[in-house]
Amino acid sequence: MNNDAELGIGEVARRAGVRASAVRYYEERGLIAPERRRGGKRVYGNDAVERMALISFAKEIGFTLDEIRMLLDGFEGATPPGQRWSKLAAEKLTQLDVMSQRIEMMRAALQRISRCQCADLDQCAHRIAAKQRC
């Protein structure tokens, strides 16, 4: 990584396609850090922009900030990125399988209730409580 640049928080945010408040938030959460302060202002290098891209990518594919923190700091320093991603991806894929099953159950229930023939909601409640179809 080339870290020769001295970027302010606004420039990091612009290059990363986020708001400056996001950069501050990720800094508060320990996911990025300024290289130093100059005149009381945060100064970042190019690696902060790259780190923001990594964070954004991980968020887009469904990782939480805690999972991203695990990716960044939850492994021994020598652990290769592939092993880090693999472990976290396996856990996320299991979660997605559970979510997928839930979505299919919800879809089936929504399709059933969209054909409801009950006279009123009390009848629906009775049938639902009795595990019968509406």
C-alpha positions, 0 to 999 in steps of 0.5 A: 500500500502506498501511504504517501498521501496526507488526506483529511477526513473529507478527502478520505470520505470523498474517495471512499464514497461515504460521508465524513461522519461514516469515517469518524464512526468507523474510527470510533469503532476501531476499524480505521485509524488516522496516521496522525493528527496535524493541527488537531485534525486527523490525517490519513494515508491512502490505506484508509481509503482502501480500508474503507473500500474493504469495509464497504464491500464487507457490509454490502455482502452482509457482514456486520461491523462486529464481523468486519472487526473480526475479519480485521483484528480477530485473527493472529496477525499472520493469518492469510486473508483467504482463511479469514474470509473463509471462516467468516463466509462459512458462518455467514452462509449458514446464517443465509441458509437459515434466513432462506428457510425462513423466507420460504416459510414466510412466502408460503404463509403469505400466499396462504393468507392472501387466499383467506376465506375467513368471515372476520379476524376473530375467525382467522385468530381461531384458525391460526391458534388451532394451526388450521388454514385461514 
